């Protein structure tokens, strides 16, 4: 095969094969392995071996590869499918002498392919598996139960206060609808009520920041005790405030903030 004939990839000629409607004897040539049609969904089959010999081409496709640049040059802006149709028309109009030249090249390419397949050894399944990373469940990230609970905004504090009442008033409402109703009520609150909630949110933020300082100091100490870090040094939950075991995540929070959080059903 000449360099010009080899310039077109196998993928392009496979897609072009589907565009040509009329078949010919050269196009019906038996090929060693069938070409799988491309679908929208990506195949979950085995990974293609880059060392596998390239399939042989029929006389029609060898002719197409050699003449495709000329067709595109002579027909600026032509669609890809129209290029294939013009090549098919030209190929069918070739003289017997010209057709014999392309058939000879096709026979030579087929012999090349069959000869290379004799010595080709496909990779084993174990080799294929080793090349690709094994897909398994993602390892669940360790969540420290001792880490202080994040502070809540004024809206979430309000939601915790009124959610149970909203559910009673709207028993058929879905979870998303409940959230929408609470949001409408929150936006309609008086300025005085909004200031009260903003004050609670500010106090809860201050509680969280102080708790995080204490938590980080403990984590640094655990890191020094264990080379595996805090997770290796201590896996069991510990309580920064033993007197509040049930809700250790809000320890040290002002009483009004704790009441708002505990109102969550």
N, C-alpha and C positions, 0 to 999 in steps of 0.2 A: 504493500500500500504506500502511496506517496504521502508526503507531509500534508498536502492539501486535503487528502481524503481523511486523514486522521485528525483534522482540526476540529471536527464536531464531536461533541461528547455523545456517549451512548444514550443519555437521558433525552437529548434533543431528538435523536432519530426515533426513539421509542414513542414519544408523544406525537411525532409526525406520522408514524405508522397508523395511529388512530384517526388522523385527519383524512387520509386517503380512502375514499369509499370504494372505488373500483379496484378489484384485485386482478393480478396477473399471475402467470406461471412462476415468474421470478419472485413475486411477493409471497407466493404460497410455499416457498421452499421450507422444508422441515428444518427447524433449528433445535439445537441440543436441549435447551431449556426454555419453557414458556416465560413470557414477560408478564408480571403481575400488574394489573391495572391499578392506577393510583386512585386512592379514595381520599375523601376529605379528612377522615380520621387517620392519625398516624398509626402505622402498623406496630403491633406489640411483639412482632416475631423476632427472630434472631438477627443480630447485627451483621451487615454485609461484610464479607471478607475482602479487604482491599487487594489481597494477593491473588484473588481468583481471576483466571484468564478472562479477557474481554470477549463478549459474544461476537460471533461472526456476523457480517452484514450481507444482506442480499444484494443482487446487482442493482436493484432500484435504489437502495439506500446509499450504495457507493456512488451512484450517479448523482443522487441528491446532494450528498456532501460536497461533491466536486463542483456542482453548478449552482448551489444555493447563493453564494455571494454575487454571482452574475445576475440572478433573478432579482435580488434585492436592489442591486445597483441600477438595473434597467427599470425598476418599478418602485420609485421612491414612495415611502409611506404605506406600502402594501401590508396587509394583515398577514400574520403568521400562517393562518389556515389557507389563504389564497396562494401563498408561496408553495405550499405542499401540492395544491391542485395544479398549478402551472408546471411544476416539476413532473407530476404524474402524466400530464398531457404530453409533455415533451418526450418523456421516456417511452411512452406507447407509440410515438411517431418515429422512433429511431429506426434506421435501416437494419437489416439482418447483420451486416458487418459490424456496425457500431454496437448492436446488442450483444454480439458474440464477445466483443472486447470486455464489456462489463461483466458478462457471465463468467469469463475466464478469471477476472479479478475476484469475483465472489467465490469461485471454487477454490482459489488459492487461499483466500481468507478463511474459508471453512476448514481447509486442511490445517491451517495454522492453529485454529481454535481447538480442533480435535486432538492435535498433537500435544498442545499445551495441557489439555485436560487429562491426558494420560499420566502426566507426572504431577498433577496437582493433588495436594493432600489437604482436604478441608480441616479446619481447626476443630478440636474436640469440644464437647459441651463444657468441660471443666476449664478449658482455655478461654472460652467465651465468657464464662461466669467470672473468671478472675480479671478479665479486662474491664468489666463493668462493675461499678459499685453496687453492692447488695442493697436492695430497697427494703427497708424494714420500718417498723414503727419508730417514730421519732422519740428519742429518750425524753421522758417527762422531766422538765426542769424542776430542780429541788426548790420547793417553796418553804421558806422558813416560817413556821407558825408563830415565832416570837417577834417577827418584824411588826412594828407598830402599824395599825390601820391608818391609811391615808386620811387626811382631813377631807371633810365634805363641804361642798358649796352651800350657799343659802338655799338654792333650789332643792338640793337633795335633802337638806334638813327639813324643809317644808314638806317634801314628798313623804318622808318618813312619818311626819305628824298626821297627815290627812289621808294617806293611802287607804287605811282600813275603812274610814268613813266613806270615801269615794266608792270603794268596792260594794259597800252595803247599799249605797244609793243607786248603783248601776250594776246589779248582779249579773247581767248578761254581757257586760262589756268585756272585751278581750284585754290582754295585758297591754298591748299597744294603745288601745283606746283609753285605758286608765291613765297612761302616761300623758296622753294628749289633754285629757280633762284637767289633770293636775297642772299641766303647763299653762292652760288658759286661766285657771284660778290664780296661779302664781303671778301672772302678768297683770291681773286685775287687783292685786293686793294694794292696800293703802300705803302711803309713804311711811307711816308709823310702823306698820307691820313689817315692811321691807327692811327698815332700819334694825328692827329687833332680830330678824333672821340674819342680816349682815353682821350684826354684832356676835351672834352665836357662831357664825362661820369663821370670823376672825379669831375667836377664842379657841375654836377647834383647830385652826391652822397653827396657832401658837402651841397648843398641846402636842400636835404632831411633830413640830420642829424640835421641841425639847425632848420628846421621846426618841426621836431619831438620833439625837446627839448621844443619848445614853446607850442606845442600841449599837451604834457604830463603835463606841468605846469598848463594849463587851465583845464585839466581833473582832476587833484588833487584838484583844487579849487572847481570844480563842485561836486566832491565827498563829500567835507566838507559841501556843501550847502544842499545836498539831501541825505537821508538815502538810496534811491534807486540807488545811484551812478550817474555817468554822464548821463546815458540814462534817468533816471527819472528826473534829473534836467533840461535837455535841449534836446528836441527831434527835434526842428527846426534847420535847417542848420544855422551856423553862419560863418562869413567870417573873417579870420585873416587879410586879406588885401582887404578892400572894393573897392579899385580902380581896382581890377582885379577879378570882380565877375564871369566873364565868365569862367575863368580857374584858380579858386582859388587853385586847387591842385598843380599848379606849381608856386605859388606866390614866389617871391624872387629869382627865378632862373635867371641865366644870360640870356641876350637877345638871344645869339646864341643857348642856350639850348631850350628856349621857341620857337624859330623859328623852330627848328628841331621837337619838339613835335607837334606844330601846323600844320606841314606839313602832319600829318596823316589825310587821307580823312575822 
